[in-house]
């Protein structure tokens, strides 16, 4: 009797849990289609990253990105890693045009809306394929849009590694853009002392938190010749990977007390 009572209680809890999940799915779908809801969430994200910037002063040793040592390289291609790029809109210098490539996935729509709150233009696409010969139609259009932005004198920002590929390993898309545009790649990293790393995510996404220290590092720029062949393109891809990983390591070293 006791066993049956426990079994019955467990069944009722499972039924309630299943009913809750079903109800949430029914609510979630119309919410996901609501422009009001999406803009509300994007505003919350924008507010949160602004709060982090305001409460996390830059530590000594950070790169001076506004009118600093890299100003003569603009317009440039700002390279970032997946999962480490979230704070970029809040740390990017005001008044300097920026066009950012954002994935075409539904999940990235909120990110596109959020960066637009900072006056940053979003171009939807994915340019991180393994080979410059295999860019899909959307990725090719996005690279063309980014090249036009560079020609117009605007900086562009691009995630260097391939979505759900090998994290912290640059794809060929950003190298192709540098070859086509003649503009340098500027490997960039932002880190905060207070953070939460989502260890189970494929890219170990970092959730930055306010009330700590922050650092911005721009690594060694990478130049890609207009006549670069496949072997040279691969060498430049590896160079981007090494420079971006070094920039990220230095940013974390600074915010963690220079250890």
LUMVO-609119 format. One record per residue (C-alpha): residue number from 0; x, y, z. Coordinates in Angstrom, 2 decimals, padded with zeros to 5 digits. Layout:
# residues N
(NUM,(X,Y,Z))
...
//
This chain:
# residues 259
(0,(000.00,000.00,000.00))
(1,(002.76,002.41,000.94))
(2,(004.60,001.62,-002.28))
(3,(001.49,002.29,-004.34))
(4,(000.91,005.59,-002.52))
(5,(004.47,006.72,-003.27))
(6,(004.11,005.60,-006.85))
(7,(000.85,007.49,-007.16))
(8,(002.37,010.67,-005.69))
(9,(005.34,010.40,-008.05))
(10,(002.99,009.97,-011.00))
(11,(001.01,013.05,-010.02))
(12,(004.21,015.12,-009.71))
(13,(005.37,013.91,-013.13))
(14,(002.01,014.77,-014.61))
(15,(002.12,018.26,-013.09))
(16,(005.70,018.71,-014.33))
(17,(004.73,017.55,-017.80))
(18,(001.74,019.87,-017.78))
(19,(003.94,022.80,-016.75))
(20,(006.39,022.09,-019.58))
(21,(003.56,021.86,-022.09))
(22,(002.09,025.14,-020.86))
(23,(005.51,026.84,-021.08))
(24,(005.97,025.63,-024.66))
(25,(002.58,027.06,-025.58))
(26,(003.47,030.41,-024.02))
(27,(007.06,030.53,-025.27))
(28,(006.26,030.31,-028.97))
(29,(004.04,033.41,-029.18))
(30,(006.45,035.28,-026.88))
(31,(009.33,034.45,-029.23))
(32,(007.35,036.05,-032.07))
(33,(006.54,039.20,-030.10))
(34,(008.61,042.22,-031.14))
(35,(007.67,043.92,-027.87))
(36,(009.02,041.02,-025.79))
(37,(012.19,040.71,-027.86))
(38,(012.91,044.44,-027.60))
(39,(012.21,044.37,-023.86))
(40,(014.72,041.54,-023.34))
(41,(017.29,043.24,-025.61))
(42,(016.94,046.42,-023.53))
(43,(017.56,044.41,-020.36))
(44,(020.71,042.89,-021.86))
(45,(021.93,046.34,-022.95))
(46,(021.29,047.74,-019.48))
(47,(023.19,044.85,-017.89))
(48,(026.32,045.20,-020.03))
(49,(026.30,048.97,-019.41))
(50,(026.14,048.26,-015.68))
(51,(029.18,045.98,-015.97))
(52,(031.11,048.68,-017.84))
(53,(030.19,051.37,-015.30))
(54,(031.09,049.26,-012.26))
(55,(034.20,047.51,-013.63))
(56,(037.03,050.02,-014.13))
(57,(039.76,049.15,-016.60))
(58,(042.96,047.93,-015.00))
(59,(046.40,049.31,-015.76))
(60,(047.84,047.65,-018.83))
(61,(044.61,047.66,-020.84))
(62,(044.87,048.72,-024.46))
(63,(043.84,052.29,-025.19))
(64,(041.32,051.54,-027.92))
(65,(040.16,055.14,-028.43))
(66,(042.81,057.16,-030.24))
(67,(045.51,054.78,-029.01))
(68,(048.33,052.87,-030.64))
(69,(046.00,051.09,-033.07))
(70,(044.14,054.14,-034.38))
(71,(046.30,054.27,-037.50))
(72,(045.14,050.74,-038.42))
(73,(041.48,051.73,-038.67))
(74,(039.23,050.82,-040.29))
(75,(040.04,047.35,-039.06))
(76,(038.49,043.95,-038.52))
(77,(037.94,043.34,-034.79))
(78,(038.28,039.61,-034.13))
(79,(036.56,038.06,-031.10))
(80,(035.96,034.57,-029.76))
(81,(032.52,033.02,-029.29))
(82,(031.39,033.26,-025.71))
(83,(033.84,036.10,-024.97))
(84,(032.28,038.84,-027.07))
(85,(029.20,039.86,-025.08))
(86,(030.67,043.06,-023.56))
(87,(032.02,044.48,-026.82))
(88,(029.21,047.04,-027.40))
(89,(029.72,048.61,-023.96))
(90,(033.51,048.89,-024.31))
(91,(033.64,050.03,-027.93))
(92,(034.49,053.78,-028.17))
(93,(031.47,056.02,-028.68))
(94,(031.16,057.97,-031.90))
(95,(033.13,055.47,-034.01))
(96,(030.99,053.58,-036.56))
(97,(030.97,049.82,-036.13))
(98,(029.33,047.06,-038.16))
(99,(029.16,043.62,-036.53))
(100,(028.46,040.24,-038.05))
(101,(025.84,038.35,-036.04))
(102,(024.76,034.77,-036.67))
(103,(021.55,034.19,-038.62))
(104,(020.30,031.77,-035.98))
(105,(017.11,032.58,-034.08))
(106,(019.06,032.62,-030.82))
(107,(021.28,035.43,-032.13))
(108,(018.35,037.71,-032.93))
(109,(018.35,039.11,-029.39))
(110,(022.08,039.80,-029.70))
(111,(021.48,041.72,-032.93))
(112,(018.75,043.77,-031.26))
(113,(020.96,044.40,-028.24))
(114,(023.96,045.76,-030.15))
(115,(021.67,048.07,-032.11))
(116,(020.83,049.74,-028.76))
(117,(024.46,050.93,-028.79))
(118,(024.26,052.34,-032.31))
(119,(026.08,049.35,-033.80))
(120,(024.87,048.03,-037.14))
(121,(024.25,044.28,-037.33))
(122,(024.90,042.20,-040.43))
(123,(023.40,038.71,-040.25))
(124,(025.51,035.85,-041.50))
(125,(028.22,033.34,-040.63))
(126,(031.66,033.78,-042.08))
(127,(033.72,031.22,-040.22))
(128,(033.76,028.26,-042.60))
(129,(036.75,025.95,-042.81))
(130,(037.41,026.87,-046.43))
(131,(036.99,030.11,-048.32))
(132,(035.58,028.02,-051.19))
(133,(032.63,026.81,-049.14))
(134,(030.97,029.95,-047.80))
(135,(027.21,029.61,-047.96))
(136,(025.10,032.25,-049.69))
(137,(024.27,034.08,-046.45))
(138,(027.89,034.08,-045.32))
(139,(029.09,035.41,-048.68))
(140,(026.54,038.24,-048.60))
(141,(027.59,039.14,-045.07))
(142,(031.26,039.29,-046.03))
(143,(030.40,041.56,-048.96))
(144,(028.47,043.84,-046.60))
(145,(031.41,043.93,-044.18))
(146,(033.84,044.73,-046.98))
(147,(031.64,047.64,-048.07))
(148,(031.59,048.91,-044.49))
(149,(035.40,048.83,-044.36))
(150,(035.62,050.69,-047.67))
(151,(033.29,053.32,-046.17))
(152,(035.74,053.78,-043.28))
(153,(033.83,051.82,-040.63))
(154,(035.36,049.26,-038.30))
(155,(033.79,045.82,-038.39))
(156,(033.57,043.13,-035.71))
(157,(033.47,039.43,-036.42))
(158,(033.50,036.23,-034.37))
(159,(036.60,034.36,-035.47))
(160,(035.77,030.77,-034.53))
(161,(033.15,028.62,-036.23))
(162,(029.77,028.17,-034.47))
(163,(029.69,024.74,-032.77))
(164,(033.08,023.96,-034.25))
(165,(036.41,023.93,-032.43))
(166,(036.34,026.77,-029.88))
(167,(039.24,029.23,-029.82))
(168,(040.34,028.17,-033.31))
(169,(039.82,030.75,-036.05))
(170,(037.85,029.90,-039.16))
(171,(038.81,031.00,-042.64))
(172,(036.04,033.60,-043.08))
(173,(037.75,036.39,-041.17))
(174,(041.02,035.75,-043.04))
(175,(039.16,035.92,-046.35))
(176,(037.63,039.26,-045.37))
(177,(041.10,040.63,-044.57))
(178,(042.42,039.47,-047.94))
(179,(039.48,040.92,-049.87))
(180,(039.48,044.26,-048.04))
(181,(043.17,044.80,-047.48))
(182,(042.43,045.78,-043.88))
(183,(044.17,044.31,-040.81))
(184,(042.64,041.89,-038.34))
(185,(042.74,043.22,-034.77))
(186,(042.48,040.27,-032.33))
(187,(040.61,041.63,-029.28))
(188,(039.64,040.35,-025.84))
(189,(037.60,041.72,-022.93))
(190,(037.70,040.13,-019.49))
(191,(036.24,040.86,-016.07))
(192,(037.41,039.70,-012.66))
(193,(033.85,038.74,-011.70))
(194,(032.44,036.16,-014.07))
(195,(030.66,032.85,-014.40))
(196,(031.85,030.34,-017.01))
(197,(029.23,028.00,-018.45))
(198,(031.46,024.94,-018.52))
(199,(028.91,022.75,-020.32))
(200,(028.46,025.13,-023.26))
(201,(030.46,024.24,-026.39))
(202,(032.37,027.54,-026.29))
(203,(032.48,027.85,-022.47))
(204,(030.46,031.05,-022.64))
(205,(031.49,033.60,-020.03))
(206,(028.77,035.51,-018.18))
(207,(030.44,038.70,-017.01))
(208,(029.28,040.21,-013.73))
(209,(029.38,043.80,-012.40))
(210,(031.39,045.32,-009.54))
(211,(034.82,044.00,-010.40))
(212,(037.76,044.91,-012.64))
(213,(037.94,044.76,-016.42))
(214,(040.61,044.66,-019.09))
(215,(040.64,045.20,-022.85))
(216,(043.52,043.84,-024.89))
(217,(044.14,044.25,-028.61))
(218,(046.70,041.70,-029.74))
(219,(049.22,041.72,-032.54))
(220,(047.46,042.73,-035.78))
(221,(047.35,040.26,-038.65))
(222,(047.77,041.42,-042.26))
(223,(046.71,039.19,-045.15))
(224,(048.22,039.87,-048.60))
(225,(045.79,040.30,-051.50))
(226,(047.59,037.54,-053.40))
(227,(047.70,035.04,-050.51))
(228,(047.37,031.43,-051.71))
(229,(045.75,028.62,-049.73))
(230,(048.93,027.80,-047.81))
(231,(049.41,031.45,-046.82))
(232,(045.75,031.76,-045.86))
(233,(046.15,028.78,-043.53))
(234,(049.23,030.34,-041.96))
(235,(047.32,033.57,-041.40))
(236,(044.40,031.66,-039.89))
(237,(046.79,030.10,-037.39))
(238,(048.30,033.53,-036.72))
(239,(044.85,034.94,-035.90))
(240,(044.23,032.02,-033.54))
(241,(047.54,032.52,-031.73))
(242,(047.19,036.31,-031.44))
(243,(043.60,036.14,-030.21))
(244,(044.37,033.45,-027.63))
(245,(047.35,035.49,-026.41))
(246,(045.15,038.60,-026.09))
(247,(042.54,036.68,-024.13))
(248,(045.16,035.16,-021.81))
(249,(046.64,038.60,-021.13))
(250,(043.23,040.13,-020.41))
(251,(042.47,037.41,-017.85))
(252,(045.94,037.73,-016.33))
(253,(045.38,041.44,-015.77))
(254,(041.95,041.18,-014.17))
(255,(043.00,038.23,-012.02))
(256,(045.80,040.24,-010.41))
(257,(048.61,039.72,-012.88))
(258,(049.21,036.11,-011.84))
//
